[in-house]
Amino acid sequence: MVFSFSINPVLAETQTVTKDQPKVELTDEQKEELKELYEEMLESKKEIIKKYIEFGVLTEEKGSKILEKMESRLKELEENNYVPNWDKHHHHHHKD
């Protein structure tokens, strides 16, 4: 069983993201608001992972790896001032 939790912001339907799009600079207030929301979301997801470990759905090792990856993604987002890197290529692994 594979569980994937990621921090994926949602774009408004009218917005199209391209490589030519200008870099967005958020205000300190906007960054703080996003920081609080992401931290709340991360804490909720951590609780879910801990429950999966407790219920035997995930091993302690697998759960720890998932938690580390979630922390890493949040740190990357913080380093980018809470502006996601839309141009980064994501590879999805699907099991048939």
PDB file as gemmi writes it, atoms N, CA and C in Angstrom:
CRYST1    1.000    1.000    1.000  90.00  90.00  90.00 P 1                      
ATOM      1  N   MET A   1       0.835  -1.166   0.000  1.00  0.00           N  
ATOM      2  CA  MET A   1       0.000   0.000   0.000  1.00  0.00           C  
ATOM      3  C   MET A   1       0.889   1.242   0.000  1.00  0.00           C  
ATOM      4  N   VAL A   2       0.601   2.176  -0.866  1.00  0.00           N  
ATOM      5  CA  VAL A   2       1.389   3.402  -0.957  1.00  0.00           C  
ATOM      6  C   VAL A   2       0.490   4.590  -0.643  1.00  0.00           C  
ATOM      7  N   PHE A   3       0.938   5.425   0.278  1.00  0.00           N  
ATOM      8  CA  PHE A   3       0.211   6.643   0.616  1.00  0.00           C  
ATOM      9  C   PHE A   3       1.069   7.814   0.207  1.00  0.00           C  
ATOM     10  N   SER A   4       0.488   8.721  -0.495  1.00  0.00           N  
ATOM     11  CA  SER A   4       1.236   9.890  -0.939  1.00  0.00           C  
ATOM     12  C   SER A   4       0.536  11.141  -0.448  1.00  0.00           C  
ATOM     13  N   PHE A   5       1.242  11.903   0.352  1.00  0.00           N  
ATOM     14  CA  PHE A   5       0.720  13.173   0.830  1.00  0.00           C  
ATOM     15  C   PHE A   5       1.638  14.258   0.318  1.00  0.00           C  
ATOM     16  N   SER A   6       1.064  15.196  -0.358  1.00  0.00           N  
ATOM     17  CA  SER A   6       1.884  16.299  -0.840  1.00  0.00           C  
ATOM     18  C   SER A   6       1.188  17.613  -0.574  1.00  0.00           C  
ATOM     19  N   ILE A   7       1.971  18.622  -0.622  1.00  0.00           N  
ATOM     20  CA  ILE A   7       1.445  19.960  -0.414  1.00  0.00           C  
ATOM     21  C   ILE A   7       1.336  20.597  -1.789  1.00  0.00           C  
ATOM     22  N   ASN A   8       0.150  20.532  -2.347  1.00  0.00           N  
ATOM     23  CA  ASN A   8      -0.063  21.017  -3.700  1.00  0.00           C  
ATOM     24  C   ASN A   8      -1.044  22.175  -3.699  1.00  0.00           C  
ATOM     25  N   PRO A   9      -0.575  23.370  -3.917  1.00  0.00           N  
ATOM     26  CA  PRO A   9      -1.486  24.510  -3.997  1.00  0.00           C  
ATOM     27  C   PRO A   9      -2.389  24.408  -5.224  1.00  0.00           C  
ATOM     28  N   VAL A  10      -3.524  25.037  -5.164  1.00  0.00           N  
ATOM     29  CA  VAL A  10      -4.499  25.006  -6.248  1.00  0.00           C  
ATOM     30  C   VAL A  10      -4.542  26.369  -6.915  1.00  0.00           C  
ATOM     31  N   LEU A  11      -4.571  26.366  -8.236  1.00  0.00           N  
ATOM     32  CA  LEU A  11      -4.653  27.613  -8.998  1.00  0.00           C  
ATOM     33  C   LEU A  11      -6.097  27.952  -9.292  1.00  0.00           C  
ATOM     34  N   ALA A  12      -6.380  29.212  -9.397  1.00  0.00           N  
ATOM     35  CA  ALA A  12      -7.701  29.640  -9.847  1.00  0.00           C  
ATOM     36  C   ALA A  12      -7.887  29.163 -11.280  1.00  0.00           C  
ATOM     37  N   GLU A  13      -9.112  28.864 -11.644  1.00  0.00           N  
ATOM     38  CA  GLU A  13      -9.379  28.314 -12.969  1.00  0.00           C  
ATOM     39  C   GLU A  13      -8.928  29.231 -14.089  1.00  0.00           C  
ATOM     40  N   THR A  14      -8.965  30.518 -13.871  1.00  0.00           N  
ATOM     41  CA  THR A  14      -8.639  31.458 -14.935  1.00  0.00           C  
ATOM     42  C   THR A  14      -7.138  31.678 -15.086  1.00  0.00           C  
ATOM     43  N   GLN A  15      -6.362  31.172 -14.164  1.00  0.00           N  
ATOM     44  CA  GLN A  15      -4.924  31.428 -14.215  1.00  0.00           C  
ATOM     45  C   GLN A  15      -4.214  30.299 -14.949  1.00  0.00           C  
ATOM     46  N   THR A  16      -3.378  30.648 -15.892  1.00  0.00           N  
ATOM     47  CA  THR A  16      -2.580  29.682 -16.608  1.00  0.00           C  
ATOM     48  C   THR A  16      -1.127  29.902 -16.231  1.00  0.00           C  
ATOM     49  N   VAL A  17      -0.460  28.828 -15.856  1.00  0.00           N  
ATOM     50  CA  VAL A  17       0.932  28.942 -15.435  1.00  0.00           C  
ATOM     51  C   VAL A  17       1.827  28.536 -16.594  1.00  0.00           C  
ATOM     52  N   THR A  18       2.777  29.393 -16.912  1.00  0.00           N  
ATOM     53  CA  THR A  18       3.742  29.092 -17.959  1.00  0.00           C  
ATOM     54  C   THR A  18       5.130  29.425 -17.463  1.00  0.00           C  
ATOM     55  N   LYS A  19       6.124  28.956 -18.187  1.00  0.00           N  
ATOM     56  CA  LYS A  19       7.506  29.257 -17.822  1.00  0.00           C  
ATOM     57  C   LYS A  19       7.808  30.742 -17.971  1.00  0.00           C  
ATOM     58  N   ASP A  20       7.013  31.423 -18.784  1.00  0.00           N  
ATOM     59  CA  ASP A  20       7.232  32.848 -19.023  1.00  0.00           C  
ATOM     60  C   ASP A  20       6.542  33.738 -17.992  1.00  0.00           C  
ATOM     61  N   GLN A  21       5.811  33.115 -17.077  1.00  0.00           N  
ATOM     62  CA  GLN A  21       5.082  33.895 -16.073  1.00  0.00           C  
ATOM     63  C   GLN A  21       6.074  34.606 -15.150  1.00  0.00           C  
ATOM     64  N   PRO A  22       5.814  35.875 -14.834  1.00  0.00           N  
ATOM     65  CA  PRO A  22       6.730  36.616 -13.963  1.00  0.00           C  
ATOM     66  C   PRO A  22       6.752  36.025 -12.562  1.00  0.00           C  
ATOM     67  N   LYS A  23       7.872  36.191 -11.895  1.00  0.00           N  
ATOM     68  CA  LYS A  23       8.018  35.697 -10.534  1.00  0.00           C  
ATOM     69  C   LYS A  23       7.109  36.502  -9.610  1.00  0.00           C  
ATOM     70  N   VAL A  24       6.389  35.795  -8.755  1.00  0.00           N  
ATOM     71  CA  VAL A  24       5.457  36.427  -7.827  1.00  0.00           C  
ATOM     72  C   VAL A  24       6.163  36.670  -6.504  1.00  0.00           C  
ATOM     73  N   GLU A  25       5.973  37.845  -5.951  1.00  0.00           N  
ATOM     74  CA  GLU A  25       6.511  38.188  -4.634  1.00  0.00           C  
ATOM     75  C   GLU A  25       5.344  38.398  -3.686  1.00  0.00           C  
ATOM     76  N   LEU A  26       5.271  37.579  -2.660  1.00  0.00           N  
ATOM     77  CA  LEU A  26       4.206  37.721  -1.675  1.00  0.00           C  
ATOM     78  C   LEU A  26       4.621  38.708  -0.596  1.00  0.00           C  
ATOM     79  N   THR A  27       3.632  39.363  -0.019  1.00  0.00           N  
ATOM     80  CA  THR A  27       3.916  40.263   1.100  1.00  0.00           C  
ATOM     81  C   THR A  27       4.211  39.411   2.330  1.00  0.00           C  
ATOM     82  N   ASP A  28       4.794  40.022   3.347  1.00  0.00           N  
ATOM     83  CA  ASP A  28       5.062  39.306   4.591  1.00  0.00           C  
ATOM     84  C   ASP A  28       3.769  38.773   5.198  1.00  0.00           C  
ATOM     85  N   GLU A  29       2.718  39.560   5.101  1.00  0.00           N  
ATOM     86  CA  GLU A  29       1.417  39.142   5.632  1.00  0.00           C  
ATOM     87  C   GLU A  29       0.892  37.913   4.888  1.00  0.00           C  
ATOM     88  N   GLN A  30       1.023  37.905   3.568  1.00  0.00           N  
ATOM     89  CA  GLN A  30       0.580  36.763   2.770  1.00  0.00           C  
ATOM     90  C   GLN A  30       1.394  35.520   3.109  1.00  0.00           C  
ATOM     91  N   LYS A  31       2.709  35.694   3.232  1.00  0.00           N  
ATOM     92  CA  LYS A  31       3.576  34.562   3.578  1.00  0.00           C  
ATOM     93  C   LYS A  31       3.209  33.997   4.944  1.00  0.00           C  
ATOM     94  N   GLU A  32       2.932  34.864   5.898  1.00  0.00           N  
ATOM     95  CA  GLU A  32       2.570  34.415   7.245  1.00  0.00           C  
ATOM     96  C   GLU A  32       1.248  33.649   7.224  1.00  0.00           C  
ATOM     97  N   GLU A  33       0.297  34.147   6.452  1.00  0.00           N  
ATOM     98  CA  GLU A  33      -0.992  33.464   6.339  1.00  0.00           C  
ATOM     99  C   GLU A  33      -0.821  32.074   5.732  1.00  0.00           C  
ATOM    100  N   LEU A  34      -0.040  31.993   4.669  1.00  0.00           N  
ATOM    101  CA  LEU A  34       0.213  30.699   4.035  1.00  0.00           C  
ATOM    102  C   LEU A  34       0.979  29.771   4.973  1.00  0.00           C  
ATOM    103  N   LYS A  35       1.952  30.316   5.678  1.00  0.00           N  
ATOM    104  CA  LYS A  35       2.736  29.514   6.623  1.00  0.00           C  
ATOM    105  C   LYS A  35       1.824  28.855   7.650  1.00  0.00           C  
ATOM    106  N   GLU A  36       0.913  29.628   8.219  1.00  0.00           N  
ATOM    107  CA  GLU A  36      -0.012  29.092   9.218  1.00  0.00           C  
ATOM    108  C   GLU A  36      -0.885  27.987   8.632  1.00  0.00           C  
ATOM    109  N   LEU A  37      -1.396  28.206   7.436  1.00  0.00           N  
ATOM    110  CA  LEU A  37      -2.248  27.203   6.796  1.00  0.00           C  
ATOM    111  C   LEU A  37      -1.480  25.918   6.498  1.00  0.00           C  
ATOM    112  N   TYR A  38      -0.281  26.053   5.945  1.00  0.00           N  
ATOM    113  CA  TYR A  38       0.524  24.878   5.635  1.00  0.00           C  
ATOM    114  C   TYR A  38       0.917  24.122   6.899  1.00  0.00           C  
ATOM    115  N   GLU A  39       1.243  24.838   7.969  1.00  0.00           N  
ATOM    116  CA  GLU A  39       1.613  24.176   9.216  1.00  0.00           C  
ATOM    117  C   GLU A  39       0.426  23.424   9.810  1.00  0.00           C  
ATOM    118  N   GLU A  40      -0.768  24.012   9.740  1.00  0.00           N  
ATOM    119  CA  GLU A  40      -1.974  23.327  10.216  1.00  0.00           C  
ATOM    120  C   GLU A  40      -2.221  22.060   9.401  1.00  0.00           C  
ATOM    121  N   MET A  41      -2.084  22.179   8.088  1.00  0.00           N  
ATOM    122  CA  MET A  41      -2.299  21.039   7.216  1.00  0.00           C  
ATOM    123  C   MET A  41      -1.276  19.942   7.504  1.00  0.00           C  
ATOM    124  N   LEU A  42      -0.024  20.332   7.689  1.00  0.00           N  
ATOM    125  CA  LEU A  42       1.028  19.362   7.962  1.00  0.00           C  
ATOM    126  C   LEU A  42       0.755  18.630   9.273  1.00  0.00           C  
ATOM    127  N   GLU A  43       0.345  19.347  10.295  1.00  0.00           N  
ATOM    128  CA  GLU A  43       0.052  18.713  11.586  1.00  0.00           C  
ATOM    129  C   GLU A  43      -1.086  17.707  11.454  1.00  0.00           C  
ATOM    130  N   SER A  44      -2.111  18.041  10.695  1.00  0.00           N  
ATOM    131  CA  SER A  44      -3.223  17.107  10.475  1.00  0.00           C  
ATOM    132  C   SER A  44      -2.748  15.859   9.743  1.00  0.00           C  
ATOM    133  N   LYS A  45      -1.943  16.051   8.722  1.00  0.00           N  
ATOM    134  CA  LYS A  45      -1.434  14.911   7.961  1.00  0.00           C  
ATOM    135  C   LYS A  45      -0.505  14.050   8.812  1.00  0.00           C  
ATOM    136  N   LYS A  46       0.278  14.677   9.687  1.00  0.00           N  
ATOM    137  CA  LYS A  46       1.148  13.915  10.592  1.00  0.00           C  
ATOM    138  C   LYS A  46       0.312  13.021  11.502  1.00  0.00           C  
ATOM    139  N   GLU A  47      -0.782  13.553  12.012  1.00  0.00           N  
ATOM    140  CA  GLU A  47      -1.662  12.775  12.884  1.00  0.00           C  
ATOM    141  C   GLU A  47      -2.238  11.571  12.136  1.00  0.00           C  
ATOM    142  N   ILE A  48      -2.589  11.772  10.876  1.00  0.00           N  
ATOM    143  CA  ILE A  48      -3.119  10.672  10.068  1.00  0.00           C  
ATOM    144  C   ILE A  48      -2.056   9.593   9.891  1.00  0.00           C  
ATOM    145  N   ILE A  49      -0.844   9.983   9.550  1.00  0.00           N  
ATOM    146  CA  ILE A  49       0.241   9.016   9.370  1.00  0.00           C  
ATOM    147  C   ILE A  49       0.499   8.268  10.672  1.00  0.00           C  
ATOM    148  N   LYS A  50       0.515   8.970  11.788  1.00  0.00           N  
ATOM    149  CA  LYS A  50       0.731   8.325  13.091  1.00  0.00           C  
ATOM    150  C   LYS A  50      -0.372   7.311  13.385  1.00  0.00           C  
ATOM    151  N   LYS A  51      -1.596   7.623  13.012  1.00  0.00           N  
ATOM    152  CA  LYS A  51      -2.703   6.679  13.203  1.00  0.00           C  
ATOM    153  C   LYS A  51      -2.520   5.448  12.319  1.00  0.00           C  
ATOM    154  N   TYR A  52      -2.084   5.649  11.068  1.00  0.00           N  
ATOM    155  CA  TYR A  52      -1.827   4.509  10.189  1.00  0.00           C  
ATOM    156  C   TYR A  52      -0.749   3.609  10.784  1.00  0.00           C  
ATOM    157  N   ILE A  53       0.267   4.196  11.389  1.00  0.00           N  
ATOM    158  CA  ILE A  53       1.312   3.408  12.050  1.00  0.00           C  
ATOM    159  C   ILE A  53       0.698   2.656  13.233  1.00  0.00           C  
ATOM    160  N   GLU A  54      -0.053   3.370  14.050  1.00  0.00           N  
ATOM    161  CA  GLU A  54      -0.692   2.768  15.226  1.00  0.00           C  
ATOM    162  C   GLU A  54      -1.609   1.604  14.837  1.00  0.00           C  
ATOM    163  N   PHE A  55      -2.353   1.739  13.747  1.00  0.00           N  
ATOM    164  CA  PHE A  55      -3.299   0.715  13.315  1.00  0.00           C  
ATOM    165  C   PHE A  55      -2.638  -0.390  12.493  1.00  0.00           C  
ATOM    166  N   GLY A  56      -1.332  -0.276  12.235  1.00  0.00           N  
ATOM    167  CA  GLY A  56      -0.613  -1.313  11.510  1.00  0.00           C  
ATOM    168  C   GLY A  56      -0.718  -1.218  10.008  1.00  0.00           C  
ATOM    169  N   VAL A  57      -1.265  -0.128   9.507  1.00  0.00           N  
ATOM    170  CA  VAL A  57      -1.374   0.057   8.055  1.00  0.00           C  
ATOM    171  C   VAL A  57       0.001   0.376   7.471  1.00  0.00           C  
ATOM    172  N   LEU A  58       0.784   1.159   8.207  1.00  0.00           N  
ATOM    173  CA  LEU A  58       2.150   1.504   7.806  1.00  0.00           C  
ATOM    174  C   LEU A  58       3.121   1.007   8.863  1.00  0.00           C  
ATOM    175  N   THR A  59       4.317   0.629   8.417  1.00  0.00           N  
ATOM    176  CA  THR A  59       5.371   0.306   9.377  1.00  0.00           C  
ATOM    177  C   THR A  59       5.912   1.609   9.942  1.00  0.00           C  
ATOM    178  N   GLU A  60       6.587   1.511  11.064  1.00  0.00           N  
ATOM    179  CA  GLU A  60       7.209   2.687  11.670  1.00  0.00           C  
ATOM    180  C   GLU A  60       8.199   3.315  10.684  1.00  0.00           C  
ATOM    181  N   GLU A  61       8.958   2.463   9.991  1.00  0.00           N  
ATOM    182  CA  GLU A  61       9.959   2.951   9.031  1.00  0.00           C  
ATOM    183  C   GLU A  61       9.302   3.698   7.867  1.00  0.00           C  
ATOM    184  N   LYS A  62       8.270   3.100   7.286  1.00  0.00           N  
ATOM    185  CA  LYS A  62       7.592   3.731   6.146  1.00  0.00           C  
ATOM    186  C   LYS A  62       6.922   5.030   6.582  1.00  0.00           C  
ATOM    187  N   GLY A  63       6.279   5.011   7.744  1.00  0.00           N  
ATOM    188  CA  GLY A  63       5.636   6.215   8.262  1.00  0.00           C  
ATOM    189  C   GLY A  63       6.635   7.327   8.497  1.00  0.00           C  
ATOM    190  N   SER A  64       7.799   6.969   9.035  1.00  0.00           N  
ATOM    191  CA  SER A  64       8.846   7.969   9.279  1.00  0.00           C  
ATOM    192  C   SER A  64       9.338   8.584   7.979  1.00  0.00           C  
ATOM    193  N   LYS A  65       9.482   7.750   6.949  1.00  0.00           N  
ATOM    194  CA  LYS A  65       9.926   8.261   5.647  1.00  0.00           C  
ATOM    195  C   LYS A  65       8.902   9.235   5.064  1.00  0.00           C  
ATOM    196  N   ILE A  66       7.631   8.898   5.201  1.00  0.00           N  
ATOM    197  CA  ILE A  66       6.574   9.782   4.699  1.00  0.00           C  
ATOM    198  C   ILE A  66       6.605  11.106   5.447  1.00  0.00           C  
ATOM    199  N   LEU A  67       6.734  11.036   6.771  1.00  0.00           N  
ATOM    200  CA  LEU A  67       6.785  12.256   7.584  1.00  0.00           C  
ATOM    201  C   LEU A  67       7.990  13.119   7.218  1.00  0.00           C  
ATOM    202  N   GLU A  68       9.148  12.480   7.001  1.00  0.00           N  
ATOM    203  CA  GLU A  68      10.351  13.226   6.608  1.00  0.00           C  
ATOM    204  C   GLU A  68      10.144  13.925   5.272  1.00  0.00           C  
ATOM    205  N   LYS A  69       9.522  13.239   4.324  1.00  0.00           N  
ATOM    206  CA  LYS A  69       9.284  13.816   2.997  1.00  0.00           C  
ATOM    207  C   LYS A  69       8.329  15.010   3.093  1.00  0.00           C  
ATOM    208  N   MET A  70       7.295  14.880   3.931  1.00  0.00           N  
ATOM    209  CA  MET A  70       6.353  15.982   4.102  1.00  0.00           C  
ATOM    210  C   MET A  70       7.058  17.196   4.703  1.00  0.00           C  
ATOM    211  N   GLU A  71       7.921  16.959   5.693  1.00  0.00           N  
ATOM    212  CA  GLU A  71       8.690  18.048   6.312  1.00  0.00           C  
ATOM    213  C   GLU A  71       9.603  18.702   5.278  1.00  0.00           C  
ATOM    214  N   SER A  72      10.227  17.875   4.453  1.00  0.00           N  
ATOM    215  CA  SER A  72      11.132  18.374   3.420  1.00  0.00           C  
ATOM    216  C   SER A  72      10.394  19.259   2.416  1.00  0.00           C  
ATOM    217  N   ARG A  73       9.208  18.842   2.027  1.00  0.00           N  
ATOM    218  CA  ARG A  73       8.419  19.634   1.075  1.00  0.00           C  
ATOM    219  C   ARG A  73       8.024  20.980   1.671  1.00  0.00           C  
ATOM    220  N   LEU A  74       7.667  20.986   2.955  1.00  0.00           N  
ATOM    221  CA  LEU A  74       7.310  22.245   3.602  1.00  0.00           C  
ATOM    222  C   LEU A  74       8.531  23.155   3.699  1.00  0.00           C  
ATOM    223  N   LYS A  75       9.680  22.574   4.022  1.00  0.00           N  
ATOM    224  CA  LYS A  75      10.911  23.369   4.118  1.00  0.00           C  
ATOM    225  C   LYS A  75      11.245  23.992   2.760  1.00  0.00           C  
ATOM    226  N   GLU A  76      11.099  23.222   1.697  1.00  0.00           N  
ATOM    227  CA  GLU A  76      11.351  23.728   0.343  1.00  0.00           C  
ATOM    228  C   GLU A  76      10.403  24.879   0.020  1.00  0.00           C  
ATOM    229  N   LEU A  77       9.159  24.726   0.397  1.00  0.00           N  
ATOM    230  CA  LEU A  77       8.173  25.775   0.164  1.00  0.00           C  
ATOM    231  C   LEU A  77       8.532  27.033   0.948  1.00  0.00           C  
ATOM    232  N   GLU A  78       8.960  26.857   2.198  1.00  0.00           N  
ATOM    233  CA  GLU A  78       9.387  27.995   3.023  1.00  0.00           C  
ATOM    234  C   GLU A  78      10.571  28.716   2.382  1.00  0.00           C  
ATOM    235  N   GLU A  79      11.535  27.938   1.878  1.00  0.00           N  
ATOM    236  CA  GLU A  79      12.717  28.522   1.237  1.00  0.00           C  
ATOM    237  C   GLU A  79      12.352  29.319  -0.005  1.00  0.00           C  
ATOM    238  N   ASN A  80      11.241  28.953  -0.640  1.00  0.00           N  
ATOM    239  CA  ASN A  80      10.760  29.663  -1.830  1.00  0.00           C  
ATOM    240  C   ASN A  80       9.721  30.716  -1.465  1.00  0.00           C  
ATOM    241  N   ASN A  81       9.719  31.124  -0.183  1.00  0.00           N  
ATOM    242  CA  ASN A  81       8.788  32.152   0.306  1.00  0.00           C  
ATOM    243  C   ASN A  81       7.330  31.811   0.022  1.00  0.00           C  
ATOM    244  N   TYR A  82       7.015  30.529   0.145  1.00  0.00           N  
ATOM    245  CA  TYR A  82       5.654  30.012  -0.008  1.00  0.00           C  
ATOM    246  C   TYR A  82       5.091  30.189  -1.410  1.00  0.00           C  
ATOM    247  N   VAL A  83       5.969  30.318  -2.390  1.00  0.00           N  
ATOM    248  CA  VAL A  83       5.549  30.337  -3.789  1.00  0.00           C  
ATOM    249  C   VAL A  83       6.025  29.015  -4.387  1.00  0.00           C  
ATOM    250  N   PRO A  84       5.094  28.137  -4.773  1.00  0.00           N  
ATOM    251  CA  PRO A  84       5.478  26.835  -5.315  1.00  0.00           C  
ATOM    252  C   PRO A  84       6.270  26.968  -6.606  1.00  0.00           C  
ATOM    253  N   ASN A  85       7.108  25.991  -6.854  1.00  0.00           N  
ATOM    254  CA  ASN A  85       7.890  25.943  -8.081  1.00  0.00           C  
ATOM    255  C   ASN A  85       7.059  25.208  -9.132  1.00  0.00           C  
ATOM    256  N   TRP A  86       6.299  25.967  -9.893  1.00  0.00           N  
ATOM    257  CA  TRP A  86       5.390  25.367 -10.864  1.00  0.00           C  
ATOM    258  C   TRP A  86       6.114  24.686 -12.012  1.00  0.00           C  
ATOM    259  N   ASP A  87       7.327  25.101 -12.312  1.00  0.00           N  
ATOM    260  CA  ASP A  87       8.052  24.543 -13.447  1.00  0.00           C  
ATOM    261  C   ASP A  87       8.763  23.241 -13.116  1.00  0.00           C  
ATOM    262  N   LYS A  88       8.785  22.871 -11.853  1.00  0.00           N  
ATOM    263  CA  LYS A  88       9.458  21.646 -11.442  1.00  0.00           C  
ATOM    264  C   LYS A  88       8.685  20.453 -11.992  1.00  0.00           C  
ATOM    265  N   HIS A  89       9.408  19.521 -12.569  1.00  0.00           N  
ATOM    266  CA  HIS A  89       8.774  18.335 -13.138  1.00  0.00           C  
ATOM    267  C   HIS A  89       8.495  17.328 -12.038  1.00  0.00           C  
ATOM    268  N   HIS A  90       7.271  16.832 -12.019  1.00  0.00           N  
ATOM    269  CA  HIS A  90       6.881  15.817 -11.054  1.00  0.00           C  
ATOM    270  C   HIS A  90       6.678  14.506 -11.801  1.00  0.00           C  
ATOM    271  N   HIS A  91       7.261  13.464 -11.284  1.00  0.00           N  
ATOM    272  CA  HIS A  91       7.109  12.146 -11.879  1.00  0.00           C  
ATOM    273  C   HIS A  91       6.189  11.331 -10.988  1.00  0.00           C  
ATOM    274  N   HIS A  92       5.113  10.858 -11.564  1.00  0.00           N  
ATOM    275  CA  HIS A  92       4.163  10.056 -10.807  1.00  0.00           C  
ATOM    276  C   HIS A  92       4.394   8.590 -11.135  1.00  0.00           C  
ATOM    277  N   HIS A  93       4.458   7.802 -10.117  1.00  0.00           N  
ATOM    278  CA  HIS A  93       4.645   6.368 -10.287  1.00  0.00           C  
ATOM    279  C   HIS A  93       3.312   5.685 -10.041  1.00  0.00           C  
ATOM    280  N   HIS A  94       2.819   5.012 -11.053  1.00  0.00           N  
ATOM    281  CA  HIS A  94       1.529   4.346 -10.938  1.00  0.00           C  
ATOM    282  C   HIS A  94       1.736   2.842 -10.990  1.00  0.00           C  
ATOM    283  N   LYS A  95       1.047   2.145 -10.109  1.00  0.00           N  
ATOM    284  CA  LYS A  95       1.070   0.689 -10.142  1.00  0.00           C  
ATOM    285  C   LYS A  95      -0.138   0.215 -10.934  1.00  0.00           C  
ATOM    286  N   ASP A  96       0.081  -0.761 -11.784  1.00  0.00           N  
ATOM    287  CA  ASP A  96      -1.036  -1.324 -12.564  1.00  0.00           C  
ATOM    288  C   ASP A  96      -1.631  -2.499 -11.846  1.00  0.00           C  
TER     289      ASP A  96                                                      
END                                                                             
